[in-house]
Amino acid sequence: MKQRSNFVAIFLVLFLSELLVTEAVTCSVIELFPCAGAIMSSQPPSSACCIKLREQKPCLCGYLKNPSLKQYVNSPNAQRVAKTCGVSTPSC
């Protein structure tokens, strides 16, 4: 009986650890296309924008280091969109 409970415990640990594995984010600025309208104007971000922005959060430092993207990611409108979506601006 003790062997069976040990087996169940090991199985549960392995099963639960699989659930905690997260998918890696593929950094692609194209993924932020739903945010383009809100960043280029003063319109509020859509829910699709916020979802994509949250997904791409680990990539924001890379975008900030890219000279051709920095001006957009660091713009006041982009910061407004991020704040509205609940995404903190990273300090890289």
N, C-alpha and C positions, 0 to 999 in steps of 0.2 A: 504494500500500500504506500509505503514511504517513497519507493522508486517512482510510482505513478504520480504522486504529488510533485516530486522533483521535476519529472518530465513536463508536467503541466506548467509549472513555474518557469522553466526554461523556455518552453514554447511561447508563453505569454510575453516574456521579455523580448524574445526575438520578433514576435509579431508586432508588438508595440513600437519597437525600435524602427521597424520598417515604416510604420505610419508617420514617424517623426522626420523621416528623410524628406528634404525639400528639393524641389527642382531647381536647377541652376538657371539663372536669368541670362538670356541672350541679349546683349546690349546692342540695340539697333535704334538709332534716333528716329527711324521711320515709324517705329511703334508709337511715338508720341504725336503722330499726325492728327489724332482726334483733338489735340490741344492747340493746334495751329491757330484756329480762329480766336480762341480766348487769349493766346499769347500775342497775336498781332493786333488785337483790338481790346476793347474794355468789356467784352461780353463775358458772362460767367462761364466757367468750364462745365462741360457736359459730364454725366456720370461715366461715360466711356473714357473721357479724358482722365478723370481721377483714377479710374481703375488702371489704365495704362501707366500713369505717372507713378502710382504706388508700385506697380510691377517693375518699372525701370529705375526706381530709387537707388539700387546698388550701382547703377551706371552713371549717376549724375556727376560724380567727381571726374570720371573719364570725359564726359561731355564738356565739363568746365575747363579741362586741360586742352581741349581741342580748340585752336584759335578760330576756326570757322563756325563753331557752335557756341563758344563762350558768350558772345554778345546776346544770343537769344536766351540761353539758360540763365544768364545773370541779369536779364532785363527786369525792370520793375513789374511789368505785366506777368512775366514768368514767375516771379516771386509771389505775386498776388494769386496766381493760379495755384501754385504749390500750397500756399497758406490756406486757400479755400478748400483744397482737396485734403488738407491735413497732413501734408508731406513737408517735413522740415528741410530747410536748405542745408546741405552738408557743408561742413568746414573741412576742406581738403588740404 
